[in-house]
Amino acid sequence: MAVKIRLKRMGKIRAPFYRVVVMDSRTKRDGRAIEEIGKYHPTEQPSLIDIDIERAHYWLGQGAQPTEAVAALIKIVDEGKLQTKEPKTPKKDLYEAAIAAAGGKNDSGTEGSTPRKKAAKKAEPKAEAKADDKAGDKADEKAEAAADESAKAEA
């Protein structure tokens, strides 16, 4: 049985990714594999190459023939020339750095950057004060009227 190490295509029409598989040379491209030993995503920047190198060497020792593409991928992984992605920085850190660069202060999200209107709150205490004044005036008028009536009654 002639065994090959080759790529099995997966993914969408214009977004391919591949699995590095060991399969019989007579099976279909996307057919049943003996073993999956890795994956390859060429559309990512830099390309993601993840191959179990021990299993690849085992199958090469058993007489499996790699395709040209797989041989190139194994060579990259063996030599350690594999480029890795830098981890993404969280958006919150980027936001805080931009605020610091702009020279503004950050209240850590307790208040928005737009100032709030406080006119509505100021109007309410005035209305309450006017209501208290009116109530006080009415009480004063009643007290004066009662005093006038008691004075007239005595006279």
N, CA, C and O of each residue as an XYZ file, in Angstrom:
620
protein
N       0.843     -1.173      0.000
C       0.000      0.000      0.000
C       0.889      1.236      0.000
O       1.723      1.389      0.892
N       0.728      2.120     -0.979
C       1.510      3.349     -1.070
C       0.830      4.429     -0.230
O      -0.303      4.828     -0.498
N       1.550      4.888      0.788
C       0.999      5.891      1.705
C       1.620      7.237      1.389
O       2.824      7.340      1.157
N       0.778      8.281      1.383
C       1.256      9.633      1.131
C       0.859     10.542      2.278
O      -0.168     10.340      2.927
N       1.688     11.544      2.517
C       1.343     12.622      3.443
C       0.978     13.796      2.552
O       1.815     14.305      1.807
N      -0.275     14.222      2.632
C      -0.720     15.288      1.740
C      -1.737     16.177      2.426
O      -2.093     15.964      3.585
N      -2.204     17.191      1.680
C      -3.148     18.163      2.220
C      -4.577     17.772      1.861
O      -4.860     17.376      0.730
N      -5.463     17.887      2.827
C      -6.888     17.638      2.629
C      -7.579     18.993      2.716
O      -7.543     19.646      3.758
N      -8.212     19.419      1.612
C      -8.786     20.763      1.545
C     -10.113     20.820      2.279
O     -10.956     19.931      2.160
N     -10.274     21.895      3.043
C     -11.525     22.139      3.764
C     -11.807     23.633      3.697
O     -10.993     24.394      3.173
N     -12.928     24.053      4.212
C     -13.257     25.471      4.247
C     -14.207     25.865      3.144
O     -14.757     25.015      2.444
N     -14.399     27.179      2.994
C     -15.325     27.703      2.000
C     -14.632     27.864      0.653
O     -13.453     27.543      0.505
N     -15.383     28.368     -0.327
C     -14.875     28.446     -1.697
C     -13.608     29.295     -1.796
O     -12.609     28.847     -2.359
N     -13.638     30.501     -1.263
C     -12.450     31.364     -1.374
C     -11.711     31.525     -0.042
O     -10.876     32.417      0.105
N     -12.015     30.674      0.906
C     -11.342     30.714      2.207
C     -10.893     29.305      2.590
O     -11.442     28.705      3.514
N      -9.895     28.778      1.880
C      -9.500     27.393      2.158
C      -8.614     27.275      3.395
O      -7.889     28.202      3.756
N      -8.693     26.131      4.018
C      -7.678     25.720      4.976
C      -7.488     24.228      4.771
O      -8.356     23.543      4.230
N      -6.369     23.751      5.201
C      -5.992     22.372      4.891
C      -5.642     21.618      6.160
O      -5.184     22.198      7.144
N      -5.870     20.308      6.115
C      -5.384     19.412      7.152
C      -4.271     18.575      6.541
O      -4.398     18.077      5.423
N      -3.192     18.426      7.274
C      -2.089     17.574      6.825
C      -2.447     16.162      7.270
O      -2.558     15.882      8.464
N      -2.628     15.273      6.288
C      -3.122     13.927      6.589
C      -2.227     12.861      5.974
O      -1.492     13.102      5.016
N      -2.319     11.675      6.560
C      -1.655     10.492      6.017
C      -2.760      9.641      5.421
O      -3.696      9.256      6.122
N      -2.656      9.340      4.110
C      -3.687      8.531      3.455
C      -3.099      7.712      2.325
O      -1.987      7.965      1.861
N      -3.864      6.733      1.895
C      -3.474      5.897      0.764
C      -3.432      6.777     -0.481
O      -4.278      7.657     -0.645
N      -2.467      6.551     -1.347
C      -2.291      7.405     -2.527
C      -3.452      7.298     -3.507
O      -3.617      8.175     -4.355
N      -4.262      6.241     -3.413
C      -5.351      6.048     -4.371
C      -6.676      6.656     -3.915
O      -7.644      6.656     -4.676
N      -6.733      7.170     -2.693
C      -7.988      7.754     -2.211
C      -8.180      9.153     -2.774
O      -7.242      9.777     -3.269
N      -9.432      9.638     -2.687
C      -9.753     10.977     -3.173
C      -9.025     12.027     -2.342
O      -8.532     11.747     -1.249
N      -8.970     13.240     -2.885
C      -8.275     14.324     -2.195
C      -8.859     14.563     -0.805
O      -8.122     14.737      0.165
N     -10.184     14.569     -0.717
C     -10.844     14.829      0.559
C     -11.419     13.553      1.164
O     -12.354     13.606      1.962
N     -10.866     12.425      0.790
C     -11.377     11.138      1.266
C     -10.963     10.822      2.690
O     -10.448     11.672      3.416
N     -11.207      9.563      3.072
C     -10.926      9.108      4.426
C      -9.419      8.997      4.640
O      -8.702      8.388      3.846
N      -8.958      9.607      5.744
C      -7.527      9.610      6.043
C      -7.195      8.540      7.075
O      -8.035      8.158      7.889
N      -5.961      8.068      7.024
C      -5.482      7.130      8.036
C      -5.261      7.880      9.347
O      -5.655      7.419     10.418
N      -4.617      9.058      9.240
C      -4.344      9.871     10.426
C      -4.200     11.330     10.013
O      -3.640     11.634      8.960
N      -4.710     12.227     10.850
C      -4.514     13.665     10.652
C      -3.379     14.100     11.567
O      -3.440     13.916     12.783
N      -2.340     14.679     10.967
C      -1.167     15.031     11.775
C      -0.932     16.532     11.874
O       0.042     16.959     12.494
N      -1.801     17.338     11.278
C      -1.606     18.774     11.392
C      -2.629     19.565     10.621
O      -3.563     19.019     10.033
N      -2.425     20.892     10.638
C      -3.304     21.784      9.879
C      -2.497     22.945      9.321
O      -1.430     23.291      9.827
N      -3.042     23.536      8.259
C      -2.371     24.626      7.557
C      -3.431     25.615      7.093
O      -4.330     25.260      6.331
N      -3.321     26.872      7.563
C      -4.245     27.937      7.180
C      -3.456     28.988      6.393
O      -2.818     29.849      6.999
N      -3.486     28.938      5.068
C      -2.679     29.870      4.279
C      -3.240     31.286      4.223
O      -2.503     32.217      3.899
N      -4.522     31.477      4.530
C      -5.124     32.807      4.394
C      -4.827     33.710      5.576
O      -4.978     34.926      5.460
N      -4.415     33.166      6.700
C      -4.082     33.995      7.852
C      -2.730     34.664      7.626
O      -1.898     34.163      6.870
N      -2.521     35.794      8.286
C      -1.252     36.495      8.160
C      -0.572     36.548      9.509
O      -1.129     37.185     10.403
N       0.560     35.951      9.740
C       1.242     34.975      8.899
C       0.497     33.647      8.905
O      -0.337     33.393      9.775
N       0.802     32.819      7.940
C       0.104     31.543      7.780
C       0.269     30.671      9.023
O       1.342     30.615      9.623
N      -0.815     29.996      9.393
C      -0.783     29.099     10.539
C      -0.368     27.715     10.062
O      -1.028     27.117      9.211
N       0.728     27.212     10.615
C       1.196     25.863     10.299
C       1.355     25.132     11.621
O       2.188     25.498     12.451
N       0.544     24.094     11.809
C       0.585     23.321     13.044
C       0.677     21.846     12.669
O      -0.324     21.221     12.317
N       1.881     21.300     12.748
C       2.110     19.904     12.368
C       2.752     19.176     13.543
O       3.705     19.668     14.146
N       2.214     17.990     13.862
C       2.818     17.130     14.880
C       4.051     16.491     14.228
O       3.948     15.474     13.542
N       5.202     17.100     14.452
C       6.421     16.722     13.740
C       6.870     15.297     14.091
O       7.472     14.617     13.260
N       6.580     14.843     15.316
C       6.955     13.469     15.689
C       6.190     12.447     14.848
O       6.765     11.468     14.373
N       4.887     12.685     14.669
C       4.081     11.769     13.858
C       4.502     11.840     12.393
O       4.485     10.824     11.698
N       4.879     13.029     11.912
C       5.335     13.160     10.526
C       6.611     12.351     10.313
O       6.739     11.650      9.310
N       7.552     12.443     11.246
C       8.795     11.673     11.128
C       8.525     10.171     11.239
O       9.179      9.368     10.574
N       7.567      9.799     12.075
C       7.207      8.381     12.180
C       6.723      7.863     10.832
O       7.175      6.815     10.371
N       5.800      8.595     10.194
C       5.254      8.134      8.917
C       6.295      8.181      7.805
O       6.290      7.334      6.912
N       7.192      9.173      7.859
C       8.277      9.203      6.871
C       9.180      7.985      7.060
O       9.677      7.418      6.087
N       9.389      7.589      8.309
C      10.184      6.393      8.595
C       9.497      5.115      8.126
O      10.169      4.133      7.810
N       8.185      5.116      8.078
C       7.422      3.953      7.614
C       7.357      3.879      6.092
O       6.864      2.897      5.536
N       7.860      4.928      5.409
C       7.899      4.907      3.950
C       6.859      5.786      3.279
O       6.689      5.716      2.062
N       6.162      6.609      4.044
C       5.174      7.511      3.443
C       5.892      8.593      2.648
O       6.921      9.110      3.082
N       5.351      8.932      1.487
C       5.950      9.950      0.627
C       5.178     11.264      0.774
O       3.975     11.296      0.517
N       5.847     12.351      1.183
C       5.142     13.631      1.281
C       5.005     14.280     -0.095
O       5.855     14.097     -0.966
N       3.933     15.035     -0.277
C       3.799     15.817     -1.509
C       4.747     17.006     -1.406
O       5.338     17.243     -0.352
N       4.893     17.755     -2.501
C       5.819     18.893     -2.494
C       5.408     19.936     -1.461
O       6.250     20.468     -0.737
N       4.120     20.223     -1.397
C       3.641     21.235     -0.453
C       3.872     20.799      0.995
O       4.305     21.597      1.826
N       3.587     19.547      1.289
C       3.772     19.041      2.653
C       5.251     18.978      2.999
O       5.626     19.267      4.135
N       6.101     18.606      2.046
C       7.544     18.571      2.295
C       8.046     19.970      2.655
O       8.880     20.123      3.547
N       7.538     20.986      1.963
C       7.938     22.366      2.264
C       7.456     22.778      3.657
O       8.188     23.439      4.394
N       6.231     22.393      4.021
C       5.705     22.731      5.346
C       6.495     22.035      6.451
O       6.795     22.641      7.480
N       6.830     20.772      6.239
C       7.607     20.031      7.238
C       8.992     20.650      7.394
O       9.520     20.730      8.503
N       9.574     21.083      6.294
C      10.891     21.719      6.338
C      10.831     23.016      7.148
O      11.730     23.292      7.943
N       9.780     23.809      6.951
C       9.626     25.067      7.697
C       9.498     24.786      9.192
O      10.125     25.458     10.011
N       8.691     23.798      9.542
C       8.479     23.477     10.959
C       9.750     22.889     11.570
O      10.086     23.212     12.709
N      10.463     22.033     10.834
C      11.703     21.424     11.337
C      12.777     22.466     11.607
O      13.453     22.410     12.635
N      12.940     23.410     10.699
C      14.005     24.400     10.830
C      13.666     25.497     11.828
O      14.537     26.277     12.211
N      12.424     25.564     12.246
C      12.041     26.587     13.220
C      11.886     27.964     12.619
O      11.949     28.959     13.341
N      11.683     28.050     11.317
C      11.511     29.342     10.660
C      10.047     29.794     10.670
O       9.662     30.724      9.960
N       9.267     29.131     11.470
C       7.840     29.416     11.519
C       7.598     30.757     12.198
O       8.048     30.979     13.322
N       6.891     31.647     11.517
C       6.542     32.938     12.094
C       5.252     32.777     12.882
O       4.343     32.054     12.473
N       5.186     33.457     14.009
C       3.976     33.395     14.820
C       3.329     34.767     14.886
O       3.993     35.793     14.737
N       2.036     34.768     15.108
C       1.296     36.017     15.237
C       1.607     36.655     16.576
O       1.849     35.970     17.570
N       1.594     37.995     16.583
C       1.697     38.694     17.843
C       0.322     38.665     18.496
O      -0.688     38.818     17.810
N       0.269     38.473     19.804
C      -1.048     38.445     20.446
C      -1.715     39.814     20.345
O      -1.055     40.849     20.437
N      -3.027     39.803     20.155
C      -3.773     41.051     20.026
C      -3.855     41.740     21.382
O      -4.030     41.092     22.414
N      -3.725     43.072     21.362
C      -3.902     43.827     22.590
C      -5.385     44.103     22.772
O      -6.089     44.371     21.799
N      -5.863     44.041     23.998
C      -7.286     44.295     24.235
C      -7.676     45.715     23.828
O      -6.869     46.640     23.924
N      -8.903     45.879     23.378
C      -9.374     47.183     22.913
C      -9.394     48.202     24.042
O      -9.203     49.395     23.805
N      -9.623     47.745     25.262
C      -9.651     48.665     26.394
C      -8.274     49.300     26.594
O      -8.176     50.493     26.883
N      -7.209     48.506     26.441
C      -5.858     49.045     26.576
C      -5.563     50.062     25.481
O      -4.951     51.098     25.741
N      -5.999     49.769     24.251
C      -5.808     50.715     23.155
C      -6.556     52.015     23.426
O      -6.041     53.100     23.156
N      -7.766     51.906     23.958
C      -8.578     53.080     24.269
C      -7.901     53.928     25.341
O      -7.813     55.148     25.210
N      -7.424     53.278     26.400
C      -6.765     54.011     27.478
C      -5.481     54.672     26.995
O      -5.154     55.777     27.428
N      -4.751     54.013     26.106
C      -3.531     54.607     25.556
C      -3.871     55.831     24.710
O      -3.155     56.832     24.752
N      -4.954     55.758     23.947
C      -5.367     56.895     23.125
C      -5.799     58.062     23.998
O      -5.507     59.214     23.676
N      -6.487     57.787     25.092
C      -6.907     58.839     26.024
C      -5.680     59.490     26.650
O      -5.610     60.714     26.764
N      -4.714     58.668     27.056
C      -3.498     59.202     27.669
C      -2.711     60.044     26.666
O      -2.146     61.076     27.028
N      -2.674     59.607     25.411
C      -1.951     60.360     24.387
C      -2.645     61.683     24.091
O      -1.986     62.670     23.764
N      -3.962     61.711     24.201
C      -4.715     62.936     23.936
C      -4.619     63.903     25.109
O      -4.942     65.082     24.965
N      -4.180     63.421     26.260
C      -4.011     64.293     27.416
C      -5.270     64.423     28.247
O      -5.297     65.205     29.197
N      -6.294     63.693     27.924
C      -7.543     63.739     28.682
C      -7.471     62.809     29.868
O      -6.552     62.001     30.002
N      -8.476     62.945     30.736
C      -8.525     62.029     31.871
C      -9.615     61.014     31.631
O     -10.605     61.291     30.954
N      -9.428     59.857     32.181
C     -10.374     58.763     31.984
C     -10.960     58.395     33.335
O     -10.222     58.105     34.277
N     -12.284     58.405     33.435
C     -12.946     58.050     34.685
C     -13.286     56.574     34.715
O     -14.164     56.156     35.469
N     -12.613     55.794     33.919
C     -12.788     54.338     33.815
C     -14.229     53.955     33.566
O     -14.729     52.981     34.128
N     -14.889     54.714     32.733
C     -16.213     54.334     32.279
C     -17.349     54.750     33.193
O     -18.497     54.420     32.895
N     -17.095     55.466     34.307
C     -18.199     55.855     35.174
C     -19.028     56.955     34.540
O     -20.242     57.006     34.742
N     -18.409     57.820     33.790
C     -19.133     58.866     33.081
C     -18.711     58.848     31.627
O     -17.584     58.482     31.296
N     -19.624     59.244     30.771
C     -19.320     59.302     29.355
C     -18.491     60.527     29.040
O     -18.258     61.369     29.908
N     -18.052     60.626     27.817
C     -17.243     61.764     27.421
C     -18.105     62.987     27.131
O     -17.582     64.099     27.057
N     -19.413     62.809     26.965
C     -20.314     63.920     26.703
C     -20.819     64.459     28.040
O     -21.282     63.683     28.876
N     -20.736     65.794     28.260
C     -21.223     66.335     29.533
C     -22.736     66.190     29.635
O     -23.456     66.333     28.647
N     -23.195     65.909     30.827
C     -24.627     65.715     31.051
C     -25.294     67.054     31.357
O     -24.668     67.969     31.890
N     -26.560     67.148     31.014
C     -27.328     68.357     31.293
C     -27.786     68.319     32.742
O     -28.327     67.314     33.202
N     -27.570     69.417     33.461
C     -27.970     69.483     34.858
C     -29.044     70.542     35.079
O     -29.425     70.796     36.222
N     -29.538     71.161     34.017
C     -30.532     72.220     34.136
C     -31.839     71.686     34.708
O     -32.496     72.397     35.467
N     -32.232     70.487     34.381
C     -33.492     69.922     34.860
C     -33.453     69.729     36.376
O     -34.467     69.945     37.039
N     -32.344     69.339     36.926
C     -32.234     69.138     38.364
C     -32.248     70.477     39.104
O     -32.774     70.558     40.214
N     -31.686     71.515     38.515
C     -31.667     72.823     39.157
C     -33.063     73.433     39.198
O     -33.390     74.152     40.142
N     -33.878     73.163     38.207
C     -35.220     73.739     38.142
C     -36.119     73.144     39.222
O     -36.992     73.844     39.734
N     -35.938     71.902     39.575
C     -36.783     71.257     40.573
C     -36.637     71.883     41.960
O     -37.660     72.119     42.603
N     -35.432     72.166     42.463
C     -35.343     72.787     43.787
C     -36.000     74.164     43.820
O     -36.589     74.535     44.836
N     -35.912     74.928     42.734
C     -36.553     76.238     42.692
C     -38.060     76.082     42.774
O     -38.732     76.841     43.473
N     -38.592     75.098     42.061
C     -40.036     74.872     42.090
C     -40.471     74.473     43.493
O     -41.519     74.916     43.964
N     -39.684     73.646     44.163
C     -40.010     73.250     45.527
C     -39.932     74.450     46.466
O     -40.771     74.600     47.354
N     -38.929     75.303     46.273
C     -38.790     76.482     47.118
C     -39.978     77.423     46.912
O     -40.498     77.985     47.875
N     -40.404     77.593     45.667
C     -41.566     78.446     45.395
C     -42.811     77.863     46.043
O     -43.620     78.598     46.609
N     -42.968     76.555     45.965
C     -44.126     75.905     46.574
C     -44.096     76.104     48.087
O     -45.133     76.355     48.701
N     -42.900     75.991     48.695
C     -42.770     76.203     50.134
C     -43.094     77.651     50.482
O     -43.772     77.915     51.475
N     -42.607     78.599     49.660
C     -42.884     80.016     49.897
C     -44.378     80.291     49.807
O     -44.930     81.009     50.641
N     -45.033     79.723     48.799
C     -46.472     79.929     48.640
C     -47.224     79.351     49.828
O     -48.158     79.970     50.336
N     -46.822     78.170     50.270
C     -47.472     77.546     51.417
C     -47.241     78.390     52.665
O     -48.146     78.576     53.480
N     -46.023     78.895     52.803
C     -45.700     79.749     53.950
C     -46.482     81.052     53.898
O     -46.951     81.523     54.935
N     -46.638     81.650     52.719
C     -47.400     82.889     52.564
C     -48.859     82.663     52.927
O     -49.464     83.487     53.613
N     -49.422     81.559     52.475
C     -50.822     81.248     52.786
C     -51.000     81.056     54.284
O     -51.999     81.495     54.854
N     -50.038     80.405     54.922
C     -50.117     80.196     56.367
C     -50.033     81.533     57.089
O     -50.749     81.758     58.065
N     -49.154     82.433     56.613
C     -49.026     83.756     57.219
C     -50.323     84.546     57.068
O     -50.770     85.205     58.006
N     -50.925     84.474     55.875
C     -52.178     85.192     55.629
C     -53.280     84.669     56.549
O     -54.056     85.452     57.097
N     -53.350     83.336     56.719
C     -54.367     82.754     57.602
C     -54.131     83.190     59.043
O     -55.078     83.491     59.769
N     -52.868     83.221     59.453
C     -52.555     83.633     60.820
C     -52.925     85.098     61.034
O     -53.476     85.456     62.076
N     -52.625     85.948     60.049
C     -52.970     87.367     60.155
C     -54.485     87.549     60.190
O     -55.011     88.352     60.961
N     -55.179     86.784     59.336
C     -56.643     86.889     59.302
C     -57.227     86.446     60.639
O     -58.162     87.068     61.144
N     -56.688     85.384     61.209
C     -57.179     84.906     62.500
C     -56.893     85.927     63.585
O     -57.723     86.139     64.469
N     -55.725     86.565     63.528
C     -55.374     87.589     64.514
C     -56.294     88.791     64.378
O     -56.714     89.362     65.385
N     -56.616     89.189     63.140
C     -57.517     90.316     62.900
C     -58.915     90.003     63.449
O     -59.551     90.852     64.074
N     -59.377     88.786     63.210
C     -60.708     88.398     63.674
C     -60.764     88.375     65.201
O     -61.743     88.819     65.800
N     -59.709     87.856     65.822
C     -59.700     87.827     67.283
C     -59.618     89.238     67.854
O     -60.187     89.505     68.912
N     -58.921     90.143     67.173
C     -58.826     91.534     67.622
C     -60.180     92.217     67.481
O     -60.566     92.987     68.360
N     -60.904     91.960     66.410
C     -62.227     92.549     66.200
C     -63.219     91.990     67.226
O     -64.098     92.704     67.706
N     -63.067     90.721     67.548
C     -63.977     90.097     68.497
C     -63.775     90.677     69.894
O     -64.746     90.808     70.639
N     -62.589     91.017     70.260
C     -62.292     91.600     71.564
C     -62.766     93.041     71.629
O     -63.156     93.509     72.699
N     -62.745     93.723     70.562
C     -63.109     95.135     70.576
C     -64.569     95.374     70.534
O     -65.007     96.525     70.542
